[in-house]
Amino acid sequence: MAVEHTNRDLRRAFLISQCELPRSLGVTIETGWRHDTKCAGRALFDANALHGKDARYSLTAHWDDALPVLFGIGFNPSTARAEKGDRTVNRVIRAAQRSGKYGAIFWINLAAQMETNAKTFITEGRASGQHNARQIEIVLEHLHPAEGARDVLLAWGGDGPKIKTWLANIQRDGGVRFLSFGQTVSGRPLHPSRLRRAQMMSPISY
């Protein structure tokens, strides 16, 4: 049993490391314990600020070696770091924990600049970060079949692209399942921080 547990842990660590941007790009790494959601945290940042704000490329929260990783894509990072979440990330972590299906999340965004006000973020010009497009590509390339559940939560809200438009412009295989907390009238995935109560994730029809 101990050997099986160790193997699962190694597979999980390997998968997460494969989905992160390579160190050769000069990213900085934070690690720590997330007291708000009782799990280990990890985050990768650009070595340089974008217009005076940090740029976060990925964030990992890990609580159970025996269960698969839930991948997630938001609009842009708010304030979450390795040791502390924000409203969006914490809601996703708690939804994943409640489901009993996942043991970790690997969170990325459509753009990397950290900003708490999405409207300001848009009007001042979307700072994607020089490596963010590559980060998204790496995740979609490394959704590992051995994970069992190859699930990706889309959760960027009304400021991002329509689900069908976004899906039509990415490469995916039939083994990947896309989820959301629901959709807006215009066909965009609901933003976790806009939900009034705890809500379950469900597969997207496309």
C-alpha positions in Angstrom: 0.0 0.0 0.0 2.9 2.4 0.9 4.5 1.7 -2.5 1.2 2.3 -4.4 0.8 5.6 -2.5 4.3 6.7 -3.3 3.8 5.9 -7.0 0.6 7.9 -7.1 2.4 10.8 -5.5 5.3 10.6 -8.0 2.9 10.5 -10.9 1.0 13.5 -9.6 4.2 15.5 -9.1 5.5 14.5 -12.5 2.3 15.5 -14.2 2.2 18.9 -12.5 5.9 19.5 -13.3 5.3 18.7 -16.9 2.4 21.2 -17.1 4.4 24.0 -15.6 6.5 26.4 -17.7 10.2 25.3 -18.0 12.6 26.9 -15.5 14.7 28.0 -18.5 12.2 30.8 -19.2 13.2 32.4 -15.9 10.0 32.0 -14.0 10.0 32.4 -10.2 8.4 29.8 -8.0 6.5 30.1 -4.7 5.5 27.2 -2.4 3.7 27.0 0.9 0.8 25.7 2.9 -2.7 27.2 2.2 -4.4 27.5 5.5 -7.6 28.9 3.9 -8.3 25.7 2.1 -6.0 23.3 4.0 -3.7 22.1 1.1 -0.3 22.6 -0.3 0.2 25.5 -2.6 2.5 26.3 -5.5 2.6 29.2 -8.0 4.8 30.3 -10.9 5.3 34.0 -11.8 7.1 35.9 -14.5 10.4 37.2 -13.3 9.4 40.7 -14.4 6.3 42.7 -13.4 3.8 43.8 -16.1 3.0 47.5 -15.8 3.8 47.4 -12.2 1.8 44.2 -11.4 3.0 40.6 -10.9 2.2 38.1 -13.7 1.2 34.7 -12.5 1.3 31.8 -15.0 0.1 28.9 -12.9 -1.2 28.0 -9.5 -1.4 24.6 -7.9 -3.3 23.5 -4.8 -2.8 19.8 -3.7 -4.6 17.9 -1.0 -5.0 14.2 -2.0 -2.4 12.1 -3.8 -5.0 9.4 -4.6 -7.2 11.5 -6.8 -6.8 13.2 -10.2 -5.9 16.8 -11.0 -8.6 19.2 -12.0 -7.3 21.7 -14.5 -8.9 25.1 -14.7 -8.8 28.2 -16.9 -9.9 31.6 -15.6 -9.8 35.2 -17.1 -6.8 36.7 -15.3 -5.2 36.2 -11.8 -6.5 38.3 -9.0 -4.5 38.1 -5.7 -4.0 34.3 -5.1 -0.5 33.2 -4.4 1.1 29.9 -3.1 0.1 30.4 0.5 -3.1 32.3 0.2 -6.1 32.1 -2.2 -8.6 34.7 -3.4 -12.3 34.3 -3.8 -12.2 32.7 -7.2 -9.5 30.2 -6.5 -10.8 29.2 -3.1 -14.3 28.6 -4.5 -12.9 26.3 -7.2 -10.8 24.4 -4.6 -13.7 23.9 -2.3 -16.0 22.8 -5.2 -13.3 20.3 -6.2 -12.9 19.1 -2.7 -16.7 18.8 -2.2 -17.0 16.7 -5.4 -14.7 14.0 -3.9 -13.3 13.5 -7.5 -10.1 15.5 -7.4 -7.0 15.7 -5.3 -5.5 18.9 -6.8 -6.2 21.8 -9.1 -3.8 23.2 -11.7 -5.0 26.7 -12.5 -4.1 28.9 -15.4 -5.6 32.0 -17.1 -6.3 33.6 -20.5 -3.9 36.3 -19.4 -1.3 36.5 -16.7 -1.2 40.0 -15.2 -2.6 40.1 -11.7 -5.5 42.5 -11.4 -8.5 42.6 -9.0 -10.7 44.7 -11.2 -11.5 43.0 -14.5 -12.9 46.1 -16.0 -9.8 48.1 -15.3 -7.8 45.2 -16.6 -9.6 45.4 -20.0 -9.7 49.1 -20.4 -6.0 49.5 -19.6 -5.1 46.8 -22.1 -4.8 43.1 -21.5 -1.3 42.2 -20.5 -1.1 38.5 -21.3 2.5 38.0 -20.2 5.2 36.9 -22.6 4.9 33.2 -21.8 1.1 32.8 -21.0 0.1 31.5 -24.5 2.8 28.8 -24.1 1.5 28.0 -20.6 -2.0 27.3 -22.0 -0.6 25.2 -24.8 1.5 23.1 -22.4 -1.5 22.3 -20.2 -3.6 21.2 -23.2 -0.7 19.1 -24.5 -0.1 17.3 -21.2 -3.5 16.3 -20.0 -2.4 12.9 -19.1 -4.5 9.8 -20.0 -3.3 8.0 -16.8 -5.1 10.6 -14.7 -8.4 8.8 -15.3 -10.5 12.0 -15.2 -9.0 14.5 -17.7 -11.3 17.4 -16.7 -10.8 21.1 -17.5 -13.0 23.7 -15.8 -13.7 26.8 -17.8 -14.5 29.7 -15.5 -13.6 33.1 -17.0 -17.0 34.9 -16.9 -18.6 37.4 -19.2 -15.4 39.2 -20.1 -13.8 36.3 -21.9 -14.6 34.5 -25.1 -17.7 32.3 -25.8 -17.2 28.7 -25.0 -17.9 27.5 -28.5 -15.6 30.1 -30.0 -12.8 29.3 -27.7 -13.1 25.5 -28.2 -13.1 26.0 -31.9 -9.7 27.7 -31.7 -7.8 25.1 -29.6 -6.5 21.6 -30.2 -8.1 19.0 -28.0 -8.7 15.2 -28.1 -11.8 13.2 -27.3 -10.5 12.2 -23.8 -10.7 15.7 -22.4 -13.9 16.7 -20.7 -14.7 20.4 -20.3 -16.7 21.6 -17.2 -18.3 24.8 -16.0 -20.4 26.1 -13.1 -23.0 27.0 -15.8 -23.1 29.4 -18.7 -24.2 33.0 -19.3 -27.0 33.8 -21.8 -24.2 34.6 -24.4 -22.5 31.2 -23.9 -19.6 32.2 -21.6 -18.7 30.1 -18.6 -19.8 31.5 -15.2 -17.2 33.1 -13.1 -16.8 31.4 -9.7 -16.7 34.6 -7.7 -20.0 35.7 -9.2 -21.9 32.7 -7.8 -24.2 33.4 -4.9 -23.9 30.0 -3.3 -21.9 26.8 -3.6 -22.5 25.2 -7.0 -21.5 22.0 -8.6 -19.5 21.7 -11.7 -21.0 20.0 -14.7 -19.9 18.9 -18.2 -20.2 21.5 -21.0 -22.2 20.5 -24.1 -20.4 21.5 -27.3 
